């Protein structure tokens, strides 16, 4: 049997062309990609369980379609914790993290300007990096861009590579991320969406990932009017999966988690949502049994907004620790057995590699559709979601719990990881020296 660790060892030396891995931290390249005499603050990964804010070089334009963005807002995503835990391969000490950010265009290459990008524009960046001209980009599937991530590991593990991502390891191209004061944005004319004056950063920022990701899972898994929808995970993504499931006409929507304050938060923001704390189930009672008691026969659609890193039982924890798998299949199996015959299960949460013990019999025999949603093609949904924010129909601030300074980002990571009921950190707005004054009715600045 080829274990996950065996496969990882075989592909580490995979020969690839020079990629943006060289610019994951512009301060480590001897001035080739950064401005040696111009410094900035950035959050960097320093090893498993450790991140810190350091001073490094400000990035500079490399390509004619590049842009340099002065960051005015960023955030911490649940998937950033996978990096903190080293659950994603190919991180290097000093890599700048953060895949969600907005800001102002400080400079742009001549081709980016010729294509309409303007210096001084307020913009939000897509977390994925698209070229705009390959087959997938032309189809609106920007997360599968063929030209921005020639790294060999995804090809070897998954059969093909996905697009590059900001601040998300060398598996996704090694691009420096947005938990920093400045970011170099390749193909700036494609990957930056102008923000109108009536959309403040506290709302526009989340077009970079969380809103598009939640919306994509609902659309791609096929939630329809009258459906009963079960969602695993009551974090920001799960909250907005539930929100968009209702908007698509979902009849009943339930959020499943074991962190009670997150379930309470969701119930407060979305009064019609049902909640299930699996940590409070009686001994011997399963999530599947509890869900079937609510909807006999099973739910129409189940969506995983948690991911494969978090094993619930000791068996998968041991297999992951031994390298026999990279991800746990427990939530996948709960979804399969909780779904009605010919129902649909969507995976929007992060799964990095391989898992064991999938209930493939139930999947096949009952005609369950198991759908890997993929990383959300942000560009496909940008304008639609922006219009909803402008109209007041969509309010991203319902998930905002904290506002911190960039200097305190490392502390915020650890508090976010802890899920402390006294702190209740849901979604954070990270401000920089360039940030605009706080939007009224959003969280005030706090010490992380």
C-alpha positions as CSV (number, residue, x, y, z in Angstrom):
1,X,0.0,0.0,0.0
2,X,1.3,3.5,-0.9
3,X,0.8,5.6,2.2
4,X,0.4,9.4,2.2
5,X,3.9,9.8,3.7
6,X,5.4,7.5,1.0
7,X,3.8,9.5,-1.8
8,X,4.9,12.8,-0.2
9,X,8.5,11.5,-0.1
10,X,8.4,10.5,-3.8
11,X,7.3,13.9,-5.0
12,X,9.4,16.3,-2.8
13,X,12.2,16.2,-5.4
14,X,9.8,16.6,-8.4
15,X,11.5,18.7,-11.0
16,X,9.7,21.9,-11.7
17,X,10.4,25.1,-13.6
18,X,11.3,28.2,-11.6
19,X,8.1,29.5,-10.0
20,X,7.0,32.2,-7.7
21,X,8.3,30.1,-4.8
22,X,11.3,32.5,-5.1
23,X,9.2,35.4,-3.9
24,X,7.3,34.0,-1.0
25,X,9.2,36.5,1.1
26,X,10.8,39.4,-0.9
27,X,13.2,40.0,2.0
28,X,15.0,36.7,1.4
29,X,16.1,37.1,-2.2
30,X,19.0,39.6,-2.0
31,X,17.0,42.4,-3.6
32,X,15.9,40.6,-6.7
33,X,12.2,40.6,-5.9
34,X,12.1,43.1,-3.0
35,X,13.2,46.7,-2.3
36,X,16.2,46.3,0.0
37,X,15.9,49.8,1.4
38,X,12.1,49.8,1.8
39,X,10.7,47.8,4.7
40,X,7.3,46.5,5.7
41,X,5.7,44.4,8.4
42,X,4.4,40.9,7.5
43,X,3.2,37.8,9.3
44,X,5.4,34.8,8.4
45,X,5.3,31.1,9.1
46,X,8.2,30.0,11.2
47,X,7.5,26.3,11.7
48,X,4.7,24.1,13.0
49,X,2.6,26.0,15.5
50,X,4.5,29.2,15.1
51,X,3.8,32.4,13.2
52,X,5.2,35.9,14.0
53,X,5.2,39.4,12.6
54,X,8.6,40.5,11.2
55,X,10.1,43.3,9.3
56,X,11.0,42.4,5.7
57,X,11.5,44.0,2.3
58,X,8.6,45.6,0.4
59,X,7.9,43.8,-2.8
60,X,8.5,45.4,-6.2
61,X,7.1,45.0,-9.7
62,X,8.5,42.1,-11.6
63,X,6.2,41.7,-14.6
64,X,4.5,44.2,-16.8
65,X,1.1,43.0,-15.6
66,X,2.0,43.2,-11.9
67,X,0.5,45.5,-9.3
68,X,1.7,46.5,-5.9
69,X,-1.2,46.9,-3.4
70,X,-0.9,48.9,-0.2
71,X,-3.0,46.7,2.1
72,X,-5.8,48.4,4.1
73,X,-7.4,45.2,5.4
74,X,-6.8,41.5,5.7
75,X,-8.2,38.7,7.8
76,X,-7.5,35.2,9.3
77,X,-9.3,32.3,7.6
78,X,-10.0,28.9,9.1
79,X,-7.8,27.4,6.4
80,X,-4.9,29.5,7.7
81,X,-5.0,27.2,10.7
82,X,-4.1,24.3,8.4
83,X,-0.9,26.1,7.7
84,X,-0.3,26.8,11.4
85,X,-0.6,23.1,12.1
86,X,1.6,22.2,9.1
87,X,-1.3,20.2,7.6
88,X,-0.4,21.6,4.2
89,X,2.9,20.5,2.7
90,X,5.7,22.7,1.3
91,X,5.7,25.6,3.8
92,X,9.1,27.2,4.3
93,X,10.1,29.4,7.3
94,X,9.7,33.0,6.4
95,X,6.8,32.4,4.0
96,X,4.3,35.4,4.2
97,X,0.8,34.1,4.9
98,X,-2.7,35.5,4.3
99,X,-4.9,34.9,1.2
100,X,-7.6,37.5,1.9
101,X,-6.8,41.2,1.5
102,X,-7.9,44.5,0.1
103,X,-6.1,47.8,-0.4
104,X,-5.1,50.5,-2.8
105,X,-3.1,50.1,-6.0
106,X,0.2,51.8,-5.3
107,X,1.9,51.0,-8.6
108,X,1.2,48.9,-11.7
109,X,3.1,47.6,-14.6
110,X,2.5,49.2,-18.0
111,X,0.4,46.3,-19.3
112,X,-1.8,46.1,-16.2
113,X,-2.4,49.9,-16.6
114,X,-3.1,49.5,-20.3
115,X,-5.7,46.9,-19.4
116,X,-7.6,49.3,-17.1
117,X,-6.0,49.0,-13.7
118,X,-5.5,52.5,-12.2
119,X,-3.1,53.6,-9.5
120,X,-5.0,54.9,-6.5
121,X,-8.0,52.5,-7.0
122,X,-9.4,50.8,-4.0
123,X,-9.4,47.0,-4.7
124,X,-10.0,43.6,-3.3
125,X,-7.8,40.7,-4.4
126,X,-9.0,37.2,-5.3
127,X,-7.3,34.7,-3.1
128,X,-6.4,32.7,-6.2
129,X,-4.2,34.0,-8.9
130,X,-5.6,33.7,-12.5
131,X,-4.0,34.6,-15.8
132,X,-7.3,35.5,-17.4
133,X,-6.5,33.9,-20.7
134,X,-6.3,30.1,-20.3
135,X,-9.2,27.7,-21.0
136,X,-10.3,27.6,-17.3
137,X,-10.1,31.3,-16.8
138,X,-12.1,31.9,-19.9
139,X,-14.8,29.6,-18.5
140,X,-14.9,31.5,-15.2
141,X,-13.1,28.7,-13.4
142,X,-10.2,30.8,-12.2
143,X,-9.2,28.5,-9.3
144,X,-8.0,26.0,-11.9
145,X,-5.9,28.5,-13.9
146,X,-3.4,26.5,-16.0
147,X,-0.6,29.2,-15.9
148,X,-0.1,30.4,-12.3
149,X,1.1,27.3,-10.4
150,X,3.5,25.0,-12.2
151,X,4.5,23.4,-8.9
152,X,4.9,19.6,-9.3
153,X,3.4,18.4,-6.0
154,X,-0.3,18.9,-6.8
155,X,0.2,17.3,-10.2
156,X,1.8,14.3,-8.6
157,X,-0.8,14.0,-5.9
158,X,-4.0,15.0,-7.6
159,X,-3.3,14.3,-11.3
160,X,-3.2,18.0,-12.2
161,X,-2.3,21.4,-10.6
162,X,-4.7,24.1,-9.5
163,X,-4.1,27.8,-9.7
164,X,-1.7,29.7,-7.5
165,X,-2.9,31.1,-4.2
166,X,-1.7,34.0,-2.1
167,X,0.1,33.0,1.1
168,X,-0.7,29.3,1.0
169,X,2.5,27.3,0.7
170,X,4.7,26.3,-2.2
171,X,2.1,23.7,-3.2
172,X,0.1,26.7,-4.5
173,X,3.0,28.5,-6.1
174,X,4.7,30.1,-3.2
175,X,3.2,33.6,-3.6
176,X,3.7,36.0,-0.7
177,X,0.4,36.7,1.1
178,X,-1.7,39.6,2.3
179,X,-1.2,39.6,6.1
180,X,1.4,42.3,5.3
181,X,1.6,46.0,4.5
182,X,2.2,45.5,0.8
183,X,1.6,42.6,-1.7
184,X,2.7,42.0,-5.2
185,X,-0.3,40.9,-7.3
186,X,0.6,39.1,-10.5
187,X,-1.9,39.7,-13.4
188,X,-3.1,42.7,-11.4
189,X,-5.6,43.6,-14.1
190,X,-7.3,40.2,-13.6
191,X,-7.0,39.5,-9.9
192,X,-8.1,42.9,-8.4
193,X,-11.7,43.9,-8.3
194,X,-12.3,47.7,-7.9
195,X,-14.3,48.5,-4.8
196,X,-16.8,51.4,-5.2
197,X,-17.0,54.1,-2.6
198,X,-20.2,52.8,-1.1
199,X,-18.5,49.5,-0.1
200,X,-16.2,49.9,2.8
201,X,-13.3,47.6,3.4
202,X,-15.0,45.9,6.3
203,X,-17.5,44.5,3.7
204,X,-15.5,44.4,0.5
205,X,-12.6,42.5,2.0
206,X,-14.6,39.3,2.3
207,X,-15.2,39.1,-1.5
208,X,-11.6,37.8,-1.6
209,X,-12.6,34.4,-0.4
210,X,-15.2,33.6,2.3
211,X,-18.3,34.9,0.5
212,X,-17.5,33.4,-2.8
213,X,-16.4,30.1,-1.2
214,X,-19.7,29.7,0.7
215,X,-21.8,30.8,-2.2
216,X,-19.9,28.4,-4.6
217,X,-20.5,25.4,-2.3
218,X,-24.3,26.0,-2.3
219,X,-24.4,26.6,-6.1
220,X,-22.0,23.7,-7.0
221,X,-23.6,21.2,-4.7
222,X,-27.0,22.1,-6.2
223,X,-29.1,23.5,-3.3
224,X,-32.6,24.0,-4.6
225,X,-35.8,25.5,-3.3
226,X,-37.5,23.2,-0.8
227,X,-34.3,21.3,0.1
228,X,-33.3,20.3,3.6
229,X,-29.6,21.2,4.0
230,X,-27.1,20.1,6.7
231,X,-23.9,22.0,7.1
232,X,-20.9,20.7,9.1
233,X,-19.0,23.6,10.7
234,X,-20.4,26.8,12.2
235,X,-17.4,29.0,11.5
236,X,-17.6,31.9,9.0
237,X,-17.8,29.6,5.9
238,X,-20.5,27.5,7.5
239,X,-22.4,30.5,8.6
240,X,-22.6,31.9,5.0
241,X,-23.2,28.4,3.5
242,X,-26.4,28.4,5.7
243,X,-27.2,32.0,4.7
244,X,-26.9,31.2,1.0
245,X,-28.8,27.9,1.4
246,X,-31.7,29.9,2.7
247,X,-31.4,32.4,-0.1
248,X,-31.6,29.5,-2.6
249,X,-34.9,28.5,-1.0
250,X,-33.7,25.9,1.5
251,X,-36.6,24.7,3.6
252,X,-34.6,23.6,6.7
253,X,-31.0,24.3,7.3
254,X,-29.0,22.9,10.2
255,X,-25.4,23.7,11.4
256,X,-23.4,21.0,13.1
257,X,-20.5,21.8,15.4
258,X,-19.2,21.1,19.0
259,X,-18.4,24.8,19.8
260,X,-21.6,26.0,21.4
261,X,-20.8,29.7,21.2
262,X,-20.4,29.5,17.5
263,X,-23.8,27.7,17.2
264,X,-25.3,30.5,19.4
265,X,-23.7,33.1,17.1
266,X,-25.2,31.5,14.0
267,X,-28.6,31.3,15.7
268,X,-28.5,34.9,16.6
269,X,-27.5,36.0,13.1
270,X,-29.8,33.5,11.3
271,X,-32.8,32.9,13.5
272,X,-34.3,30.3,11.2
273,X,-31.2,28.1,11.3
274,X,-31.3,24.9,13.3
275,X,-28.2,23.8,15.3
276,X,-26.8,20.5,16.6
277,X,-23.9,20.3,19.1
278,X,-22.5,16.8,18.5
279,X,-20.4,17.1,21.6
280,X,-23.6,16.9,23.7
281,X,-25.0,13.8,22.0
282,X,-25.7,10.9,24.4
283,X,-23.2,8.1,24.5
284,X,-23.8,5.8,21.5
285,X,-25.9,8.4,19.6
286,X,-24.4,9.4,16.3
287,X,-24.7,12.6,14.2
288,X,-26.4,10.5,11.5
289,X,-29.0,9.2,14.0
290,X,-29.7,12.7,15.3
291,X,-30.1,14.0,11.8
292,X,-32.4,11.2,10.7
293,X,-34.6,11.9,13.8
294,X,-35.1,15.4,12.5
295,X,-35.6,14.5,8.8
296,X,-36.5,10.8,8.5
297,X,-34.9,9.3,5.4
298,X,-32.1,11.8,5.3
299,X,-31.3,15.4,4.2
300,X,-31.3,16.5,0.6
301,X,-27.9,18.2,0.7
302,X,-25.0,17.9,3.1
303,X,-22.0,20.2,3.0
304,X,-18.7,19.9,4.8
305,X,-17.3,23.3,5.9
306,X,-14.8,21.8,8.3
307,X,-12.2,19.7,6.4
308,X,-10.2,16.6,6.9
309,X,-7.6,17.8,9.4
310,X,-9.8,17.4,12.4
311,X,-10.2,13.8,13.4
312,X,-12.9,13.0,15.9
313,X,-11.8,9.5,16.9
314,X,-8.5,8.0,18.0
315,X,-8.3,5.7,14.9
316,X,-7.9,8.5,12.4
317,X,-5.7,10.5,14.7
318,X,-3.3,7.6,14.8
319,X,-3.3,7.0,11.1
320,X,-2.6,10.7,10.4
321,X,0.2,10.7,13.0
322,X,1.7,7.7,11.2
323,X,1.4,9.2,7.8
324,X,-1.1,6.5,6.7
325,X,-3.5,9.2,5.6
326,X,-3.4,13.0,5.5
327,X,-7.2,13.6,6.1
328,X,-9.9,12.0,8.2
329,X,-13.0,10.6,6.4
330,X,-15.3,10.9,9.5
331,X,-17.3,13.9,8.3
332,X,-17.5,12.5,4.8
333,X,-19.0,9.3,6.2
334,X,-21.4,11.2,8.4
335,X,-22.6,13.2,5.4
336,X,-23.0,10.1,3.2
337,X,-25.1,8.3,5.8
338,X,-27.1,11.4,6.7
339,X,-28.1,12.1,3.1
340,X,-31.3,10.7,1.5
341,X,-31.1,8.3,-1.4
342,X,-29.8,10.1,-4.5
343,X,-28.9,13.2,-2.4
344,X,-25.8,15.3,-2.7
345,X,-22.8,15.9,-0.5
346,X,-20.4,18.8,-1.1
347,X,-16.8,19.2,0.1
348,X,-15.9,22.9,0.3
349,X,-13.6,22.6,3.3
350,X,-9.9,21.8,2.8
351,X,-8.7,18.3,2.1
352,X,-5.1,18.0,1.3
353,X,-4.4,14.5,0.2
354,X,-5.6,11.0,1.0
355,X,-8.0,9.4,3.5
356,X,-9.0,5.9,4.4
357,X,-12.3,4.1,5.4
358,X,-14.7,6.0,3.1
359,X,-18.1,4.4,3.2
360,X,-18.0,3.8,-0.5
361,X,-20.7,1.1,-0.3
362,X,-23.4,3.5,0.9
363,X,-22.1,6.1,-1.6
364,X,-22.7,3.7,-4.5
365,X,-25.6,1.7,-3.4
366,X,-27.8,4.7,-2.5
367,X,-26.8,6.8,-5.4
368,X,-25.2,9.6,-3.3
369,X,-23.4,12.3,-5.3
370,X,-20.1,13.2,-3.5
371,X,-19.0,16.5,-5.0
372,X,-15.6,18.0,-4.6
373,X,-16.5,21.7,-4.9
374,X,-12.9,22.7,-5.5
375,X,-11.5,26.0,-4.4
376,X,-14.2,28.6,-5.3
377,X,-13.6,30.4,-8.6
378,X,-13.9,33.8,-7.0
379,X,-13.9,35.7,-10.3
380,X,-17.1,33.9,-11.3
381,X,-19.1,35.4,-8.4
382,X,-17.4,38.7,-7.7
383,X,-19.8,41.1,-9.4
384,X,-22.9,39.2,-8.3
385,X,-21.9,39.3,-4.7
386,X,-20.7,42.9,-4.9
387,X,-24.0,44.0,-6.2
388,X,-25.7,42.2,-3.2
389,X,-23.5,44.1,-0.8
390,X,-24.2,47.4,-2.5
391,X,-28.0,46.8,-2.3
392,X,-27.8,46.0,1.4
393,X,-29.1,42.5,0.7
394,X,-25.8,40.9,1.8
395,X,-24.1,42.0,5.0
396,X,-20.7,40.4,5.5
397,X,-20.2,42.0,8.9
398,X,-22.6,39.5,10.5
399,X,-19.5,37.3,11.0
400,X,-17.1,40.1,12.2
401,X,-16.1,39.7,15.8
402,X,-12.7,41.4,16.2
403,X,-10.5,44.2,14.8
404,X,-6.8,44.0,15.5
405,X,-3.6,45.7,14.3
406,X,-1.3,43.9,11.9
407,X,1.3,43.9,14.6
408,X,-1.0,41.6,16.7
409,X,-1.8,39.1,14.0
410,X,0.2,36.3,15.5
411,X,-1.6,36.6,18.8
412,X,-4.9,36.6,16.9
413,X,-4.0,33.3,15.2
414,X,-3.5,31.6,18.5
415,X,-6.8,33.0,19.9
416,X,-8.7,32.0,16.8
417,X,-7.2,28.5,17.0
418,X,-8.3,28.2,20.7
419,X,-12.0,28.9,20.0
420,X,-12.2,30.3,23.5
421,X,-15.8,30.9,24.6
422,X,-14.5,34.0,26.5
423,X,-13.0,35.5,23.4
424,X,-15.5,34.3,20.7
425,X,-13.2,35.1,17.8
426,X,-15.3,34.5,14.6
427,X,-13.9,36.7,11.8
428,X,-11.2,39.3,12.3
429,X,-10.5,42.5,10.4
430,X,-6.8,43.2,10.5
431,X,-5.9,46.9,10.0
432,X,-2.7,48.4,8.9
433,X,-1.3,51.9,9.1
434,X,-3.0,52.6,5.7
435,X,-6.5,51.5,6.9
436,X,-9.5,53.9,6.7
437,X,-11.3,54.8,9.9
438,X,-13.4,52.0,11.3
439,X,-16.9,51.4,9.9
440,X,-19.5,52.3,12.4
441,X,-21.2,49.4,14.1
442,X,-18.3,47.0,13.5
443,X,-15.9,45.8,16.2
444,X,-13.6,48.3,17.8
445,X,-9.9,47.8,17.8
446,X,-8.8,45.4,20.5
447,X,-5.6,44.0,21.9
448,X,-5.2,40.6,20.5
